[in-house]
Amino acid sequence: MKERRHEKILELLDQNSVVRVSELVDILDVTEMTIRRDLQELENDNLLIRIHGGARKAELEIITPSNLELSHRQKRELSLNEKQQIARNIANNIFENETVFLGSGTTIELVHDYLTINRAKIITNSIYVFDKFKYDERYELILTGGSYRSITGSFTGTIANDFLSTINVQKAFIGVNTLNNYSMFNANEDEGVIQRTILNNAREKFIIADNSKFNKLDFYQFYDIRDADYLITDNQLPQDLEEYYSKWIKIIN
């Protein structure tokens, strides 16, 4: 019941930015003391800010709008140790003869370095992931094609999306720019459509995010983390965030 109350409080804050204790008492049908305790716990998790008589939405860091999106080269140099750890965990979740989609991103392109299996079908919309696999005869490799975004090295648009909408994969591994509560964001709507399509067509959905991606916003909201299966992150994720997100998704770190 407490978890459901917390979810409802955060939903109301998403809608209205401010909620009052008296309103929450009526909506959730609990005592004022219970509501104040809930607000205190959520504030401790940096998910809201208590004010007199209620709470307001926490001020979130809003990162790069699309016209300031970081380049592939810039991203590649960030949090390398964390990316290597996550890439190893991704590789550990790919098994013999599986059909797998690997999305774009400087973490996911490291996965090839840690794979030890002998055969799999790899589908990707990333030229950098493709380059990692293209000379390795253990893998059947498919590049989606489509409109090329040089800033991320990914293929998007109608051609890519039409292809992905017709296939099913056992697993999809999709990176995010940011996570905020249930919502997953990136910097470009075309890439977001691609990511949503393949997640919907995957039997197991893996979300990829290092610890720097949490409690932030970016331009385009493309998926709800509660509809995914696993969140792969690094071992530097603060305990309070791990406990918070583990209510909705299994965390691998």
N, C-alpha and C positions, 0 to 999 in steps of 0.2 A: 504494500500500500504506500509506503514512503517513497519508493522509487516512482510509482505512478504519479504521486503528488508532485514530486520534483519535475517530472516530465511535463506535467500540466502547467506548472509555474513558468517553466522556460518557454513553453509554447505561447503562453499569454504575454510574456515579455517580448517574444519575437513579433507578436501582433501589435502590441501597444506601447512598448518601450518602458512603461511604468505600470506597476500593479500596487494596489493597496491591500493592507492586511485584512480590512473589513470585507473587501471583495473576495479575497481568497477564502475567508472563513465561510462565506455563503456558497461559493462555487464548489469547494472541496468538502464542505460539511464536516469540518473538524474544528477544534478549539483554536482560539487565538494563540495560546501558548504553543500548540503544535505548529502553527504557521510560522511563528517567530523562530522556532527551532529549525524548521526547514530552511528559512531564509538565511539563517546563520550558517548552516551546513553548505548551502550553495555559494554563499559569499566566501567561505573558507576554500572552496574549490575554484574561486575566481570566475564564477559563472554569472554573478550579479553583484550589484552594490546596494546595500541597504540604505534607505533614506527614512526620514521621519514618517512613520505611518505606513511604510511599505518598502518597495525596492525598485530600482531601475536597472535597465540593461547594462551589463558591463561594457566599458569602452574597449572595443576590439581594435587591434592593429589592422588597418586595411593596407594590403601590400599592392605592389605594382599593378596599376591599371594596364590595359592591353598595350597602350602606346609606350609603356616603359617596361615591357616584359623582358626579363633577363634572357640573354642569349644562351645557347647551348654551352659555349665556352665558359661563360661566367658561372653557370650552374654546376658545371663539371668540377669546379675548384672548391665548391662549398661542401662542408661536412663529409669529407671523403671517408673517414673511418666508419661513420654511421652508415654510409651508403654501402660500403663493403660488407658490413655485418648484415644489412638487410638483404643484399644480393645473395649472400650465402644462404640465408633463410628461405628466400624464394627458390633457389636451386634445390634445397632439401625437400621442397614440396612439389617437385616435378619428377614423375616416375616413368618407368619404361613404357614406351609405346603410347603415351598420352598425346592428345591433341591440345595444344596450349596457345593462347594468345598472349603475347608480350607487348604491352603498350610502350609508348615513347617515354623517355626520361633518362637522366644520367645515372640513376640507380639501377633501373632495369637493364640497361645496356651492359652492366657488369656481370649479369647472371651467367653468361656463357663461361666466364672464368672459373666458376665453381661447380658446373654440372659434371657429373660422373656417369651418367646413364649412357647407354649404347644406341638408343633410338628414340626419337619423338618427332612429331610434326609440329613445327613452330610457325605460327602466323603472326605477322607484325605489320604495323603501319609506320615503323621507325626505320629510317635509313641507317642509323647508327647501330641499332640492334641487328638489322640485316647484315651489315658489314662484319659484325662479330661472328656470325654463323655461316657466312656464305662459302667458306672453304672447308667447312667441317662436314664430312660425308656421313656422319652419324645422324644427321637431321634432314628431314624433308622440310624445305623452307619456302614459305609463301610471303611475298610482299604485296600489300593490298593495292598499291597504285592510288592515283587520285591527284588532288591539287597539293603541291609541295609547299610546306611552310619552312623556309630556311632557318628561321630563328630557333625552331625546336627540332628540325630534321624529321618532321612527321608528315604523313600524307592524310589529307582530310577531304571533305567535300562529298558530292553526290556519288561519284564513282566508288570511293572507299566505303561510304556508308551503305550503298546498295549491295556491295559484295558482302560486307559483314552482316547485313540483315538476313542473308540467305544461308548462313552457316551456323553450326552449333559446335562449341568447343567444350572440352571437359573442364578446363580451368582458364580464367582470365586474370591477368595481373595488371592492375591499373594504378598509376601514380596520380597523386593529387598535388596541387599547389598549396592548398590549405584545407583545414577542417574546422568547422565551427558548429558545436552541438551535433545535430544529425546531418548537417549539410556538408557536401564535398564541393570544392571550387577549383577552377583553373582560370587561366587568363584569356582563353579564347573560346568562343562559342562553337566554332566548327570542330575543334578538338573535343569539346564536351559532348557533342552529338555522337561522335565516333565512340567515345568511351561509354556513353550510356547504351548505345546499340549493342556493343559486344558484351557488356555486363549482363544485359537482359538475355543474351543468347549463350551464356555460360552456365554450366551446371554448378560450378563452384566459383565464387567471386572473391578475389583477393584484392584488398586495397593496400597501397604502398604509401607510407608517410613517415619521414623521420621526425624526431621530436620537435624540430623547429616549425613544423607545419600546423601545430595545434593552436586553437583559439585565435585564429586569424581569418580574414576575409580576402577574397579575390573577386574578379569580375563576374565569372559565370558559374552559377550553381548547377551541377549536372547530375547529382545522384544523392540518394539518402543512404547513409551508412547502415541504417537498420535493415536495408534490403540486401546487404552484402553478407558474406559468411566469415571472412577473416580479415584482420588488420595486421599487416606486418610492419613493425617499427623497430627501433633500436633500443638498447638497454638503458638509454639516458632519459627515457620518458618519465617525468615525475610520477610518483606513486598515486597522487590524487587524480591525475588525468587517466592513468591506467585503470583505476577503480571505476572512474566515471564512465569511460567508454566500454569497459568490459561488461556493462549491463546490457549492451545492445549487440556486441560483436566479440568473437573470440580473438584475443590478441596473441600474436606470435612475436616474441622478441628475445 
